[in-house]
Amino acid sequence: MKYVEQLAKDMHRYKPQDYITGNLMFEYDEKLLQSCLESLKPHAMNIALWSKAFKDCKGFKWCEEKWFKTAYAAQDIPQDWIQTWTNCDCLPEFSLPEPNVYIATDFRLKPNDCSANFLEMPLTDTNVSRLWFCKDEEFLVPKASVNFFLKSCEADRSPSSACMLDLYVELLKDHITQVVYPAELAEISCRIVALDRGLVIRISGFSHKLTRLFVAVVDRLATFQVREDLFSTLKQDLKVFYRNSGLNPEVLNKQLRRSLLFDCHWDLMRKYECISAVTLESFSEFVKSFYAQMYVEGLIQGNITSKKAKSVESFLLCRLEIKAAQNLEYLRQNQVKRIPPGCSIFTARNRSTDDENSVITNYYQYGKCGLREFLINQIILAKMEEPCFACLRTSKQLGYHVQSGSTYLYGMVGFTVTICSLASKCSMQVLDDSIEEFLQDFHKNHVEKMTEETLSEIISTEIRLKQNCGDANLQAEVDRRWKEILENSYVFDRPTREINELKTITLQDLKLWSRNFIAPESKRRKLSIQVVGNDRQSAPRRQPGSKRPPLRFPSPHQQPTTYPNPRPTIFPNPRATTNSNSRATTYPNPRVFTSIEEFKSECKRYST
């Protein structure tokens, strides 16, 4: 629609042969450019002013345009004004910007000086760092990408440390703005983000001046200082972000799941409670200790030599004075907890007192698996997506958002089913039992009755997707390989391996997997994360104009951290019907948790 509107406007401005191209120039025309420059003079200008105050002004000859009957007046610019503007001196405040030092001028492709295979071994591997390197021999463009993950023992030591890492990254973004802005104009991007274990630096763009930007950014990190007023402002902004994110039940559900499954993840609720106690002094101490015990993992790929890549890594380690961590294995690995057999339920209340939205996510964990098992799980979940939505959303209308999906967390294979509903419509027990009933039906009527033709069609579709969604450019390939490094999987040729493995999967493989993992008689490992909404019909209404009650999260000093148990208020729900025998048949003794620490200690019993 916008394009049609623009064409209609251009038909009044340009000749017929220029309707589509408009004001674009495809050939250099020096005379045309010079005539345009000569027109930028005071005697050839128009000044347009809009204001309702003009209607009371006298001395103007008012006219009325014929379409919208808008009043307007026109008069010549006084000659003395034009004379003053023509002969004026240049203001000293006005000056041309300095030349952009990041604009690339050398677009030659570098020779490959590394005989090692990128897929087999890293370029460097020490107790301080590991660097993966790949000279681009496929896309052949004068671009490169430098990526480093700075893992620190201080990053996830406590909720306060996690808050200070988030704050550190926000302050760093402000600190490097003057350096990064001209580089972005020269098409070299720079991103700094915080993860659970540390911070990530990613710089991509034309290779000629890319390392120059990297050096400037690292120098800013090494000379980092912060003003107290900026510290207070960004701290308050971060606190508001924690609060607002915690009010979203879907975000809260995902945060709780990560907190339950990872030792190194601190959820938004605990960050919110801790951030007020963070002072400039404690933050400064955190920054000093951040690089004291660290492990760095990097990926450099593109139009760059291995010698240059090594020098980039060496500069980073020396400039930031990075020292090896004592607990090196902890930083190198990111373990996902093995949840106990049977059913574990974690409940929490929706933090917004007048929000009745509930979210339940059932996470079913299989365990550490290889590529073949991951693909079998992925095929089954691809088959599950449509019937899951049709059953739980379209047919039973349990919620406004229903979703199922395969999960792969640091080698741990599983899947999730999520329903977003209303507390006044369905209890958590109804939602949970409905998911279980669907899984039973899916195994019986979709997997067990699947034919060879259906499986062949699914596998062919998966292969086409992996072939068509391959690496379209250098940055896409870098992103895929960087994800492998972040997840500690290092399967850099994953698309090729997956396509070859898909061709060997049989119908019997799928049915056996479903019988052992999805079927009701199997011994599943299930974690149900339930964020319960507040029923507006039973909750007291807030008076118009009154203030919202303060958001209260569990105290970070309270051990273990517990959440208010909503079970008594939702069981039973007289407006909901459910099969009371379904849960008893599948999970005879579900364990209900309201404490993250209590659940994690329970997981330790089943860690082997």
Protein Blocks (a to p, Z undefined) as FASTA:
>chain_A
ZZmmmmmmmmmmmcfklmmnmmacfbdcfklmmmmmmmmcfklcccddddfklmmpghia
cdddfklopacddddddfklmmmmmmpccdfkbccddddfkbcfbfcdcddfbfbdfklp
cfbdcfkbccdddddfklopabdddddddddfklmmpmklmmmmmmmmmmmmmmmmmmmm
mmmmnopacdddddfklccdddeddfklmmmmmmmmmmmmmmgccdfklmmmmmmmmmmm
mmmmmmpmklmmmmmmmmmmpmkbccfklmmmmmmmpcfklmmmmmmmmmmpccddddde
djddfklmmmmmmmmmmmnopacdfklmlmmpccdddddehjdddddddfblkbcbdcdd
ddddfbjcdfklmmmmmmmmmmmmmmmmmmmmmmnomafbdcdddddeehiacddddddd
dfklpcfklmmmmmmmmmmmmmmmmmmmpcfklmmmmmmmmmmmmmmmmcfbfklmmmmm
mmmmmnonopaklmmmmmmmmmmpcfklmmmmmmmmmmmkbccdddddddddddfklpcc
ddehiacdddddddfkbccdddddfklmmcccfkbccdfklmmmmmmbacddfbfklmmm
mmmmmmZZ
